[in-house]
């Protein structure tokens, strides 16, 4: 079975280059090309490609907007941005882009991206991001105060990796350190309510944007491999099913026996 690709790029020469390199990869087929965002979304709805290459500066609808619509159609789509604009990298990964290539990129870099996609879609390696969904509430203030004994710590929520219970205190792990508070996890869960924070286990609240992989640890839970820490919080199987429903996602390959 071939991996299907659609290219959304307003420069016909660049479309030709991407098609040529992509189709050199064994088991990959380009099924459509679009020169603007409106044409692209019509083709995506019609053809259901597994992989979409997107430029940021597309006529009709920019690449980031298009990526959000693609995930609404199918959150398992692998999106690869190929653009001259490096400053949109953050927005791209907010919608869980598989990769972000800045022009002019080397053709070998493009081949490496397709090889990784093949490995992931075949289930040979982990690494699928948890999909974005516009149904998840993102209206959370980006900075909040947290009680730390007799003082308040002002944290950027984007920097929080996960929260857990340690002894009689809750510990908030963030990029560059950690802080402890007397507040219970239920209180912090309320404070962090809404995307990207998710209570996947009685002992953990995780930032979904920091999740890299899920590794089964038994019949009832998974370990989460996170960005910016070697620690691995847990998510229960039941909660992961809830997360799947929340994001309208499906596991590409279920672990045998689970």
C-alpha positions as CSV (number, residue, x, y, z in Angstrom):
1,X,0.0,0.0,0.0
2,X,1.5,3.3,-1.1
3,X,1.6,6.4,1.2
4,X,-0.4,9.2,-0.5
5,X,0.8,12.8,-0.7
6,X,-0.7,16.1,-1.6
7,X,1.4,19.2,-2.3
8,X,-0.1,22.7,-1.6
9,X,2.4,25.2,-3.1
10,X,1.8,28.3,-5.2
11,X,5.1,28.1,-7.0
12,X,4.8,25.4,-9.8
13,X,8.6,24.9,-10.0
14,X,8.7,24.1,-6.2
15,X,5.7,21.8,-6.6
16,X,7.7,20.0,-9.3
17,X,10.8,19.7,-7.2
18,X,8.8,18.4,-4.1
19,X,6.9,15.9,-6.3
20,X,10.1,14.6,-7.9
21,X,11.9,14.1,-4.6
22,X,8.9,12.6,-2.8
23,X,8.1,10.1,-5.6
24,X,11.7,8.9,-5.5
25,X,11.0,7.4,-2.1
26,X,9.8,3.9,-2.4
27,X,6.1,3.4,-1.6
28,X,5.1,7.0,-1.9
29,X,2.7,8.5,-4.4
30,X,1.7,12.1,-5.0
31,X,-2.1,12.1,-5.7
32,X,-2.7,15.8,-6.0
33,X,-1.3,19.4,-6.3
34,X,-2.8,22.7,-5.4
35,X,-1.7,26.2,-6.1
36,X,-3.8,27.9,-3.4
37,X,-5.4,27.2,0.0
38,X,-9.0,27.0,-1.3
39,X,-8.1,24.5,-4.0
40,X,-6.0,22.5,-1.5
41,X,-8.8,22.0,1.1
42,X,-11.2,20.8,-1.7
43,X,-8.6,18.2,-2.8
44,X,-7.9,17.1,0.7
45,X,-11.6,16.5,1.4
46,X,-11.9,14.6,-1.9
47,X,-8.6,12.6,-1.9
48,X,-7.9,12.1,1.8
49,X,-4.0,12.2,1.5
50,X,-2.0,10.7,4.4
51,X,0.7,13.4,4.0
52,X,0.3,17.1,3.0
53,X,3.2,19.4,2.1
54,X,2.1,23.0,2.9
55,X,3.6,26.4,2.1
56,X,2.8,29.2,4.6
57,X,2.1,32.0,2.1
58,X,-0.7,30.4,0.1
59,X,-3.2,32.5,-1.8
60,X,-6.8,32.2,-0.5
61,X,-5.9,30.6,2.8
62,X,-2.6,30.6,4.6
63,X,-0.8,27.4,5.5
64,X,-1.5,27.5,9.3
65,X,-5.2,28.1,8.8
66,X,-5.2,25.3,6.3
67,X,-3.4,22.9,8.7
68,X,-6.1,23.5,11.3
69,X,-8.8,22.7,8.8
70,X,-6.9,19.5,7.7
71,X,-6.9,18.3,11.3
72,X,-10.6,18.9,11.6
73,X,-11.1,16.7,8.6
74,X,-8.5,14.0,9.6
75,X,-6.3,14.6,12.7
76,X,-4.0,11.7,11.7
77,X,-2.8,13.6,8.6
78,X,1.0,14.1,8.6
79,X,1.6,17.8,7.8
80,X,5.0,19.0,6.6
81,X,5.5,22.8,6.2
82,X,7.9,23.7,3.3
83,X,8.2,27.5,3.4
84,X,10.6,30.4,3.2
85,X,9.2,31.8,6.5
86,X,11.0,30.5,9.6
87,X,9.1,32.7,12.0
88,X,5.9,30.6,11.8
89,X,7.6,27.5,13.2
90,X,5.8,27.9,16.6
91,X,2.3,28.2,15.0
92,X,3.1,25.2,12.8
93,X,3.9,22.9,15.8
94,X,0.9,24.2,17.7
95,X,-1.1,22.2,15.2
96,X,1.3,19.3,15.5
97,X,3.1,19.6,12.2
98,X,5.3,16.5,11.5
99,X,8.1,18.7,10.2
100,X,9.0,22.3,9.2
101,X,11.4,22.8,6.3
102,X,12.7,26.2,5.6
103,X,13.5,27.1,2.0
104,X,16.0,26.6,0.5
105,X,16.3,23.2,2.0
106,X,18.4,20.3,0.8
107,X,16.7,17.6,-1.1
108,X,18.2,15.0,1.2
109,X,16.4,16.7,4.2
110,X,13.1,16.2,2.3
111,X,13.9,12.5,1.7
112,X,14.7,12.0,5.4
113,X,11.4,13.5,6.4
114,X,9.5,11.1,4.1
115,X,11.5,8.2,5.4
116,X,10.5,9.1,9.0
117,X,6.9,9.4,8.0
118,X,7.0,6.0,6.4
119,X,8.4,4.5,9.6
120,X,5.7,6.1,11.7
121,X,2.8,5.3,9.4
122,X,4.0,1.7,9.2
123,X,4.0,1.5,13.0
124,X,7.8,0.6,13.1
125,X,8.5,3.6,15.4
126,X,6.6,5.7,17.8
127,X,6.4,9.4,17.4
128,X,2.9,10.4,16.2
129,X,2.0,13.7,17.9
130,X,-1.3,13.9,19.8
131,X,-3.5,15.7,17.3
132,X,-4.8,19.2,17.7
133,X,-8.5,19.8,17.9
134,X,-10.4,23.1,17.8
135,X,-12.9,21.5,20.2
136,X,-10.4,21.7,23.0
137,X,-10.6,24.9,24.9
138,X,-7.6,27.1,24.4
139,X,-8.8,30.1,26.3
140,X,-6.4,29.8,29.1
141,X,-4.3,32.8,30.3
142,X,-0.7,32.3,29.2
143,X,0.7,33.3,32.7
144,X,-0.7,32.5,36.1
145,X,0.3,32.7,39.8
146,X,0.9,29.5,41.8
147,X,1.2,29.4,45.6
148,X,4.6,28.3,46.9
149,X,4.5,28.4,50.8
150,X,4.4,32.1,51.7
151,X,4.9,33.5,48.2
152,X,3.4,33.4,44.7
153,X,5.3,32.2,41.7
154,X,4.3,33.6,38.3
155,X,4.7,30.9,35.6
156,X,4.3,31.0,31.9
157,X,1.8,28.1,31.2
158,X,3.5,27.3,27.9
159,X,6.6,26.3,29.9
160,X,4.8,23.8,32.2
161,X,5.6,20.2,31.3
162,X,3.5,18.4,33.8
163,X,2.2,18.5,37.4
164,X,2.3,15.6,39.9
165,X,1.9,14.8,43.5
166,X,5.0,14.2,45.6
167,X,4.6,13.6,49.2
168,X,2.3,16.1,50.7
169,X,2.9,18.7,48.0
170,X,2.1,19.1,44.3
171,X,5.1,19.7,42.1
172,X,4.9,21.7,38.9
173,X,7.7,20.8,36.5
174,X,8.4,23.5,34.0
175,X,11.2,24.2,31.5
176,X,14.3,25.0,33.6
177,X,13.0,23.8,37.0
178,X,10.2,22.9,39.3
179,X,8.1,24.5,42.0
180,X,6.1,22.9,44.8
181,X,2.7,24.0,46.2
182,X,0.4,23.0,48.9
183,X,-2.5,23.0,46.5
184,X,-4.0,19.6,45.6
185,X,-4.0,18.4,42.1
186,X,-7.7,18.9,41.9
187,X,-7.2,22.6,42.6
188,X,-4.4,22.9,40.0
189,X,-6.5,20.9,37.5
190,X,-9.2,23.6,37.8
191,X,-6.6,26.3,37.5
192,X,-5.2,24.8,34.3
193,X,-8.5,23.8,32.9
194,X,-8.6,23.7,29.1
195,X,-6.3,22.8,26.2
196,X,-3.4,21.9,26.3
197,X,-3.6,20.5,29.9
198,X,-5.1,17.1,30.5
199,X,-5.5,15.0,33.6
200,X,-4.7,11.6,32.2
201,X,-4.0,9.9,35.6
202,X,-5.0,10.5,39.2
203,X,-1.4,11.5,39.9
204,X,-0.6,13.6,36.8
205,X,-1.7,16.6,34.8
206,X,0.3,16.9,31.5
207,X,0.8,19.6,28.9
208,X,-0.2,17.8,25.6
209,X,2.1,20.1,23.6
210,X,5.1,18.5,25.4
211,X,4.1,14.9,24.7
212,X,6.4,13.0,22.2
213,X,5.5,9.4,22.6
214,X,3.3,6.9,24.5
215,X,4.9,3.7,25.7
216,X,2.7,0.9,27.2
217,X,3.6,-0.1,30.8
218,X,1.0,-2.7,31.3
219,X,-2.6,-3.3,30.6
220,X,-3.8,-0.2,32.4
221,X,-1.5,2.7,31.6
222,X,1.1,4.3,29.3
223,X,4.3,6.2,30.0
224,X,4.5,9.6,28.4
225,X,7.8,10.6,26.9
226,X,8.0,14.3,27.3
227,X,9.9,17.2,25.9
228,X,12.3,19.0,28.2
229,X,12.5,16.2,30.9
230,X,13.6,12.6,31.3
231,X,10.7,12.0,33.8
232,X,7.8,10.0,32.4
233,X,4.3,10.8,33.7
234,X,1.5,8.3,33.2
235,X,-1.8,8.2,31.4
236,X,-4.3,5.5,32.0
237,X,-5.8,3.5,29.1
238,X,-9.3,4.8,30.0
239,X,-8.1,8.4,30.0
240,X,-6.3,7.9,26.7
241,X,-9.5,6.6,25.1
242,X,-11.1,9.7,26.4
243,X,-8.4,11.8,24.8
244,X,-8.9,10.0,21.6
245,X,-12.6,10.8,21.6
246,X,-11.8,14.4,22.5
247,X,-9.4,14.8,19.5
248,X,-11.4,12.6,17.2
249,X,-8.2,10.6,16.8
250,X,-7.5,7.0,16.4
251,X,-4.3,5.0,17.2
252,X,-2.4,4.2,14.0
253,X,-1.4,0.8,15.4
254,X,-2.7,-0.6,18.6
255,X,-0.3,-2.4,20.9
256,X,-1.0,-6.1,20.6
257,X,-3.0,-7.3,23.6
258,X,-4.3,-3.9,24.7
